[in-house]
Amino acid sequence: MFSTVIFLVVTSGLLHAVWNLFTKQSVNKVVFLWSIQWVAVLLYLPFALTAIWRHHIPFVGWLLLTVTVTLHGVYVVLLSQTYNAGDLSQVYPLMRGVSPLLVPLIGVFVLGEQLSILGWIGVAGVVVGIWILGNWRFGGRLDGPSLAPKATWLALEVGLSIAAYTTFDKITLHYIPVVTLNDASNLGNLIALSWLATQSGAIQAEWKANWKTILVGGVISPGGYLLFLLALHLAPVAQLAPMREIGTVFGTILGIVVLKEAQGRRRITAAGLITVGVILLGLFG
């Protein structure tokens, strides 16, 4: 059972990194993300409707679904802006590392909970990794561009939205079938991006330039999160959310190898520290 969970979560992290790579490569980030939501909604709609037909969903389920769909919409809008401001290998580890860092810190300093030694080592790993992404210098000078303040704040906001929707998704799964929750999230993303996308005037150009990655992204973006939602049925979210952040390494490597982004050694080091820190927090915090 546990090996199945690990496979689902790691594969989910890899697919997440791949469609984020596609987003970074796109011409217009908003239009690209909006387009893959169309593909995702239409692809999974028959399965989502069938699941609704077979399940009785109480009012509280619909209420929770509305909240989590809204949070997903906020996330995808912030994500589009983040990739306009920073490199994939910079902002991706920061976005994925922030949310699992904040939860234990809030527990210690606000709720008076305790954190183990390994948990504090995990906190240190995430903090140092984030510091390296923005400030570490080689030989007294930066080996490439540093992380701009705008990109930093946007990535932090994305991280907060990830923490929020992951928590609500876990609760919502008590009432809503997995495939329905997944497709409803896609629909929320689509609605949130519609105004920006239709006003951009770049829809035709984006499809002409990137129709292949739009179609692939429309399959693997919801598909990857569907795997994570399935894993949530088998194990606690406190363990799974940190494990999924192995995708930070995948995203960083893709940014450096595929996009030829600078500061390869620095960013891989940072991503590795964040990933190890997050796993320590999740398993031993």
N, C-alpha and C positions, 0 to 999 in steps of 0.2 A: 504493500500500500504506500509506504513512504517513498519508495523508489519511483512509483507512478507520480506522486506529488512533485518530486524533484524534477522529473522529466517535463511535466506540464509547466512548471514555473520557469525553468531555464529556457525552454522553447518559447514561452511567452515573452521572456525578456529579449531573446534574440530577434523575434519577429517585430517587437516594439522598436528595437534599434534600427532594423532595416527600413521600416516605413518612415521613421524619423530621418534617416539618411535621404530617402526619396523626397521628403518635404524640404530638406535643406538644399537639395539639388534643383528644386523647382524654380520657375521664374517668378511667379506670384504665389507666395506662401498661403495667403487666405484662399485664393481660388483653388489651389491644389488640394488643400484640406477639405474645402467645401465639396469639391468634385469626388474625392474618395468617400465622403460620407454618403453621397448619392448612390454610388456603387454598393456600399455596404448596406444601406437601408433596403434597397431593392433586392439584393441578394438574399438577405436573411429574413425578409418580411414574411414569406410563406411559413417559415418555421416558427417565427414569433407569434403569428396569428393562430397557428395550430395549437401552440402551447397555451395561449390564453383561452382558447375554446375548451381545452381539457382541464383547466384549473379554475377553481373558484378563488377570486382575488378580493379580499375585504377592502373596505374603504381605506384603512390605514396603509395597506399595500400600495394603493394608488397614490396616496399622499407622499409616502416615502419615495416612490418612483419619480414623482414630480420634483422632489428636492434633489435627488441624485442626478436626474437629467439636467437640471439647471446647473449643478456643479460641473458636470461634464462640459456643458456649453461654455462656461467661464474658462475652464481649462484650455479648450481648443482655441479660443480667441487669444488668450495669453501666449499659447504655444506658437501661433503664427507670428506674433510680434517678436517673440524671443529669437526666432531663427532669422529675423531681419536684422537683429542687433549683435549677434555673436556667432562664433564658429560652433559646429556640432560638437567637436571634441572638448570645447570649453563649457558650453552651457548644459550639455546633456548630463554629465556627471553631477553638476550642481543641482539641476532640476530633480534628478532621481535620488539624490542623497539627502536633501533638506528635510523631506517629510518624515522619514524614519528617525532622523536626528532630533527633531523638535518634540516628538511625543514623550520620550523618556526624560528629557530635560524639563518639560512642563510637569511631569510626574514628580520629579525630585524637588524643584524649586517652588512649585505652586501647591502641589498636593501632599508634600511631605513624604513621598515614597523613597525607597532605598534603591541604589544602583550598585551592582556588583563591581568588583575590580575589573573583570573582563568587560563589563558594560562601560566603565569609564575609559578603558583603553579604546573601546569602539568609538566613543565620543571624540577622543583625541584624534583617532584616525580620520574621522570625517572632517573635523575642524582643520586639521593640517592639510588634508587633501584640498579642501576649499581654498585655504590660504595659498597653496601652491598654484592653483589655477589662476589666481589674480595677482600674486605678488612675488613669487620666487624668481630670483635673478641669477643668471649664469655669468660668472666673471664680472659682476658689477653692472650688468646691463641685461635687459630683457631679450631673450632669444625669440623674438617675434612679438606680436601685439599682445598687450595685457587685456584682461577682461574688463570691458567698459562698464562704468557704473549703471548705465541703463540696462545693459544685458544682465548684469548681476541682479538687479532688483526684479526684472521680469522673470528670471529663472527662479528666484526665491518665491515669487508669487505663484508660478507654475507648481513648485514643490508643495506649497500650502494647499493648492487646489487638488493635487494628487492625494494628499493625506485626507482631505475632506471627502472626496468622492469614493475613495477606497473604503473608508469607514462606513459611509452610508450604503454602499453597495453590499457590504457584508450583512448589514441589518435588513436591507430590502430583499435579499435572497431568501429570507424566511417566508416571504409572501409572494414573490414574483419568480417565475421560471427563469433559468439562466439565459436562455436564448432570447426571451422577451426583454429582460433587463438590458442585455447587450445591444439589441436593435433599438430599444428606446433611447439608449445613450447616444447611439449614432444619429438618431433623429434629432435629439437635443443639440448635438454638434452642428448638424445641418441648419437648423433654425437659427442658432447663434451666429453662424457665419454668413447667412443669406444676404443680409443687407450690405455688408462690406464687399462680398463677392460680386453681387449684381451691380453695384455702383463702381466697381473697379474698371469695367470695360475690357478686362483681360481674359475672359472665360474662353473665347475661341482660340486666342493665342496660346493659352496654357494647355488646352487639349491638343492642339496641333503639335506642340513641342514635347509634351510628356504623357500622351494618351496611354502608352504602355505601362508606365509606372503608376499612373492613376488607377488603372484596372487592377494591377497587382496589389497596390496599396489598399484598394477597396476590399480586397479579399483578406490580406494578412493583418490589417489594422484591427478590424473587429475579431478576426480569427484568433489573433494572439491574446486579446483580452478575454475572449471566450474560454480559452484554455486556463487562464488565471481564475476566472469565475468558477470553472469546474473544480479547480484545485481548492477553492475556498469551501467547497462542500466537504472536503476531506480533511482539512487541517485548519487550525486557528489563523486568523488574519495577522496576529502579532508575529507569527513565524513566517508566513508566506510573503508578506509585503517586503520585509528586508531581503529575503532570498531572491525575489524578483529583480532586485537592484543589481544583480550580476550583469544586467543589461548595460550598466554604465561602462563596463569594460568593452562590451561589444560596440557600443556607440562611439566610444573614443577611438578604438582601432579602426572602425569604418571611416571616421572623419579624417584620420591621419593617412590611411592607406588609399582610400578611394578618392577623397576630396583633396588630398595632398596638403592638409593644413599643417601649419608650422608647430614647433615646440613638441614634437612627437614624444621624446623621452619624458619631458616634464609632465605632459598631460596623461600619459599612460601611468606614470607614477602616482599622480593625483587620483586618477580613476581607481587604481588598485587600492590605495589607502581608503578611499571613500567606500568601496565595495566591502573590503575586509571589516571596516568599522561598522558598517550597516549590518553585516551578518553577525558580528559579535553582539551588537545591540539586540538584534532579533532573537538570537538563540540563548544568550547568557545575561542580557540586561535585566 
